[in-house]
Amino acid sequence: MTGPPPVRSVQGTTRLYAVLGDPVAQVQAPALMNPVLAELNIDAVVVPVHARPEHLEDIVRGLKRVENLDGMFVTVPHKAAVRRLADRCGTTVDIVGSANVLRREADGGWLAENFDGSGFVAGLAGAGHEPRGSRVALVGTGGAGSAIAAALLAAGVDRLLVYDTDTAKLTALAARLKAHWPGRVHALSGPHLPDVDIAVNATPLGLRADDPLPFEPASLPSGSLVADIVMKPRETRLLREAAARGHRIHHGIHMLEGQLNSYRAFFDLR
């Protein structure tokens, strides 16, 4: 029986990548990226860093000064806040207002980009769920949700309905999206999803067993797809209840798997 390639041993020459989050126990980037680095024979390692929001700026500024640190992956709840700590931002970051990765540039500056959306769409397509022409409802307009919303529109969804309990955040995102994709974006007043083909949970609800549902799968039409971006646990309460009602489900890990090629290109890992 063969398993994944072993992770290289850490030594004085090893390059570092940090994963910033709060909490951080659920992050999957080290488990996916470290075997890739080992297989490519790259002397580097991805490590989780537990960064509380009140310490984020100090942690990022400190990590920037670590000479053998080449990049940072960013997860809940820092994707919006980390944008202002970058020296330059990619086009996607400017549109969605959040970043999920930072790269040290040759001149010492730091570039922020966001692959959550493209990764989510790639994960959907890879699982046989082509979003083009579909009606999609997305709950959660934070860092990941904003990126997913833009990527779904770029992928050709016919109609995108968005909702967030933070009405200011919801209104701001809807306005940015409408400027690029007029007539296809609609803000909802509550998590009561109308007739849609795909319903997406882009909130952190589901990380804990006692979390409430982000929306009720019982209200969705038969045959709709319910997608979650929470990666751990793999089977969130939302996905379990959706499956029990006969809906198709799509797991959160697909979003990260869909980003692997983007990460390799962004960090020039070959």
Sequence and secondary structure as in RCSB ss.txt:
>XXXX:A:sequence
MTGPPPVRSVQGTTRLYAVLGDPVAQVQAPALMNPVLAELNIDAVVVPVHARPEHLEDIVRGLKRVENLDGMFVT
VPHKAAVRRLADRCGTTVDIVGSANVLRREADGGWLAENFDGSGFVAGLAGAGHEPRGSRVALVGTGGAGSAIAA
ALLAAGVDRLLVYDTDTAKLTALAARLKAHWPGRVHALSGPHLPDVDIAVNATPLGLRADDPLPFEPASLPSGSL
VADIVMKPRETRLLREAAARGHRIHHGIHMLEGQLNSYRAFFDLR
>XXXX:A:secstr
   S       TT EEEEEEESS TT  HHHHHHHHHHHTT  EEEEEEE  GGGHHHHHHHHHT TTEEEEEE 
TT TTGGGGGSSEE HHHHHHS  SEEEE TTS EEEE  HHHHHHHHHHHTT   TT EEEEE  SHHHHHHHH
HHHHTT SEEEEE S HHHHHHHHHHHHHHSTTSEEE SSS   S SEEEE SSTTSSTT   SS GGGS TT E
EEE   SSSS HHHHHHHHTT EEE THHHHHTTHHHHHHHTT  
